């Protein structure tokens, strides 16, 4: 435990953008980066599924039995429930301990997928975000920007989950939504259509610039 509040980092993007690889690189690099204060631990988590409740909700959201598939409004509310539990039980306590949290997705994904993709009321989604997070915002969000066709090519031999199976028009709206959110929320936009090492180095450079002066 440290006397400083921890830092909350999020990686966003469509499936196939390299989030898993870059999260692994980030979790490996951060503890020896000199950015984290002595005594701070690193917590790696994800949405949906960052808590035991979230794991059950993840199954319902992504791989439900056919008769249990949620409608679009129920889907939105399940994501909000997952996030509320995630913030209350994992993220906020870690930050209060002075630990750093790295999450695979956060509230931006709900706006991209349910707001832009499903075309639900984005004002309503932002109200739910405020309720679920209690106003908690990431200290930095990395958007791994990738054209949809490149994402589809990378995932050509993978099985789609229920969300990714919604079709190309839906996924293009999601991509456009991520772009709009990145501009509006000052996310760090990283070109994901390059070698993984180059992507990792750009993320590390942005983190060093943003947080090195704090330590």
Wavefront OBJ file of the C-alpha trace (Angstrom):
o trace
v 0.000 0.000 0.000
v 1.165 3.550 -0.781
v 0.043 7.005 0.305
v -0.771 7.938 -3.306
v -3.990 7.154 -5.119
v -3.396 4.506 -7.759
v -3.778 4.949 -11.503
v -6.493 3.462 -13.682
v -5.564 2.537 -17.270
v -7.964 1.142 -19.882
v -7.352 -0.448 -23.277
v -10.235 -0.235 -25.770
v -10.867 -1.407 -29.322
v -12.724 -3.876 -31.488
v -11.903 -7.570 -31.322
v -8.820 -8.358 -33.366
v -7.102 -5.058 -32.561
v -4.475 -6.734 -30.369
v -5.836 -5.820 -26.938
v -4.822 -9.133 -25.360
v -1.248 -8.864 -26.622
v -0.872 -5.235 -25.598
v -2.350 -5.840 -22.154
v 0.156 -8.639 -21.619
v 2.999 -6.341 -22.692
v 1.734 -3.559 -20.445
v 1.382 -5.797 -17.396
v 4.893 -7.123 -17.965
v 6.429 -3.664 -18.465
v 4.713 -1.458 -15.886
v 6.190 -2.909 -12.651
v 9.746 -2.214 -13.857
v 8.929 1.035 -15.687
v 9.683 3.338 -12.775
v 6.203 4.848 -13.040
v 4.584 2.907 -10.206
v 5.507 4.005 -6.666
v 7.158 1.589 -4.268
v 4.600 -0.682 -2.642
v 2.017 -0.355 -5.398
v 0.651 -3.574 -6.874
v -0.680 -4.006 -10.420
v -4.242 -5.295 -10.842
v -5.202 -6.703 -14.242
v -8.918 -6.997 -14.920
v -11.546 -6.921 -17.687
v -15.119 -6.085 -18.603
v -17.345 -7.915 -18.583
v -16.097 -10.478 -16.103
v -13.833 -8.730 -13.597
v -15.691 -10.133 -10.582
v -17.403 -13.477 -9.814
v -20.756 -11.836 -10.587
v -19.248 -10.370 -13.731
v -18.073 -13.789 -14.887
v -21.650 -15.069 -14.727
v -22.892 -11.975 -16.565
v -20.164 -12.398 -19.199
v -21.462 -15.853 -20.005
v -25.011 -14.509 -20.348
v -23.881 -11.625 -22.517
v -21.439 -13.364 -24.860
v -22.286 -17.074 -24.873
v -25.857 -17.533 -23.602
v -28.074 -20.538 -24.283
v -30.315 -19.462 -27.145
v -33.420 -19.063 -24.993
v -31.481 -16.912 -22.502
v -30.044 -14.349 -24.948
v -30.810 -10.835 -23.634
v -32.621 -8.225 -25.680
v -30.785 -5.013 -26.476
v -32.065 -3.075 -23.424
v -31.470 -6.007 -21.082
v -27.983 -6.319 -22.596
v -27.263 -2.669 -21.762
v -28.454 -3.106 -18.175
v -26.380 -6.264 -17.702
v -23.260 -4.400 -18.795
v -24.116 -1.634 -16.319
v -24.568 -4.194 -13.530
v -21.218 -5.772 -14.370
v -19.533 -2.359 -14.269
v -21.121 -1.309 -10.986
v -19.887 -4.475 -9.287
v -16.482 -4.151 -10.940
v -15.969 -0.585 -9.730
v -17.244 -1.281 -6.220
v -15.411 -4.558 -5.586
v -12.213 -4.315 -7.662
v -11.284 -0.971 -9.215
v -12.054 1.615 -6.548
v -10.613 -0.414 -3.631
v -7.403 -1.015 -5.604
v -7.015 2.677 -6.418
v -7.644 3.635 -2.802
v -4.869 1.231 -1.749
v -2.529 3.032 -4.136
v -2.440 0.152 -6.608
v -2.542 0.560 -10.389
v -5.383 -1.037 -12.379
v -5.198 -2.080 -16.036
v -8.548 -3.050 -17.566
v -9.488 -4.696 -20.836
v -12.478 -2.442 -21.702
v -14.508 -0.042 -19.578
v -17.429 2.354 -20.111
v -16.265 3.419 -23.573
v -17.033 -0.032 -24.927
v -20.661 0.224 -23.825
v -21.094 3.525 -25.637
v -19.389 2.121 -28.739
v -21.226 -1.200 -28.875
v -24.622 -0.401 -27.366
v -24.793 3.318 -28.186
v -23.323 3.405 -31.673
v -23.601 -0.280 -32.605
v -27.075 -1.043 -31.204
v -28.116 2.585 -31.701
v -29.564 2.945 -28.213
v -29.983 6.353 -26.575
v -26.436 7.537 -25.861
v -27.581 10.085 -23.274
v -29.277 7.283 -21.355
v -26.125 5.163 -21.602
v -24.052 7.992 -20.162
v -26.524 8.346 -17.278
v -26.153 4.627 -16.570
v -22.369 5.027 -16.795
v -22.497 7.722 -14.112
v -24.605 5.503 -11.852
v -22.451 2.411 -12.377
v -19.099 4.151 -11.951
v -20.012 6.741 -9.348
v -18.137 9.198 -11.538
v -14.922 7.175 -11.689
v -12.969 7.849 -14.890
v -9.778 6.234 -16.203
v -6.567 8.212 -15.865
v -5.728 7.145 -19.414
v -7.548 5.211 -22.123
v -5.649 3.647 -25.021
v -7.702 3.074 -28.165
v -6.138 0.531 -30.499
v -7.510 1.818 -33.789
v -7.947 -0.789 -36.507
v -9.991 -0.774 -39.739
v -12.922 -3.169 -39.589
v -11.806 -5.212 -42.593
v -8.414 -5.800 -40.986
v -10.160 -6.925 -37.789
v -12.360 -9.337 -39.750
v -9.349 -10.741 -41.595
v -7.460 -11.307 -38.338
v -10.469 -13.094 -36.847
v -11.422 -15.086 -39.937
v -10.734 -18.458 -38.313
v -12.127 -17.605 -34.875
v -15.614 -18.239 -33.561
v -17.606 -15.052 -32.993
v -19.304 -14.400 -29.683
v -22.901 -13.124 -29.676
v -21.863 -9.472 -29.938
v -19.289 -9.943 -32.705
v -21.807 -12.040 -34.677
v -24.148 -9.045 -35.077
v -22.869 -8.315 -38.592
v -20.541 -5.977 -40.469
v -22.875 -2.971 -40.469
v -23.124 -3.199 -36.669
v -19.360 -3.575 -36.288
v -18.683 -0.619 -38.591
v -20.919 1.550 -36.419
v -18.937 0.327 -33.402
v -15.653 1.287 -35.090
v -17.034 4.716 -35.934
v -18.240 5.056 -32.352
v -14.809 4.315 -30.942
v -13.364 6.992 -33.202
v -15.910 9.574 -32.061
v -15.333 8.712 -28.400
v -11.566 8.846 -28.747
v -11.826 12.385 -30.097
v -14.407 13.540 -27.538
v -12.725 11.983 -24.497
v -9.081 12.641 -25.386
v -8.149 8.975 -25.568
v -4.691 8.012 -26.790
v -5.194 6.766 -30.341
v -2.641 4.154 -31.370
v -2.538 2.670 -34.878
v -3.023 -1.056 -34.235
v -2.316 -1.993 -37.860
v 1.430 -2.349 -37.251
v 3.814 -4.719 -35.516
v 2.973 -5.509 -31.893
v 6.387 -4.255 -30.717
v 5.793 -0.853 -32.311
v 2.361 -0.586 -30.704
v 3.778 -1.504 -27.294
v 6.544 1.080 -27.562
v 4.071 3.829 -28.428
v 1.890 2.959 -25.442
v 4.909 2.933 -23.142
v 6.056 6.298 -24.471
v 2.652 7.878 -23.849
v 2.596 6.524 -20.300
v 6.093 7.804 -19.576
v 5.170 11.278 -20.760
v 1.885 11.305 -18.854
v 3.013 9.896 -15.507
v 6.799 10.179 -15.166
v 6.654 13.679 -13.675
v 4.372 12.469 -10.888
v 6.980 10.180 -9.352
l 1 2 3 4 5 6 7 8 9 10 11 12 13 14 15 16 17 18 19 20 21 22 23 24 25 26 27 28 29 30 31 32 33 34 35 36 37 38 39 40 41 42 43 44 45 46 47 48 49 50 51 52 53 54 55 56 57 58 59 60 61 62 63 64 65 66 67 68 69 70 71 72 73 74 75 76 77 78 79 80 81 82 83 84 85 86 87 88 89 90 91 92 93 94 95 96 97 98 99 100 101 102 103 104 105 106 107 108 109 110 111 112 113 114 115 116 117 118 119 120 121 122 123 124 125 126 127 128 129 130 131 132 133 134 135 136 137 138 139 140 141 142 143 144 145 146 147 148 149 150 151 152 153 154 155 156 157 158 159 160 161 162 163 164 165 166 167 168 169 170 171 172 173 174 175 176 177 178 179 180 181 182 183 184 185 186 187 188 189 190 191 192 193 194 195 196 197 198 199 200 201 202 203 204 205 206 207 208 209 210 211 212 213 214 215
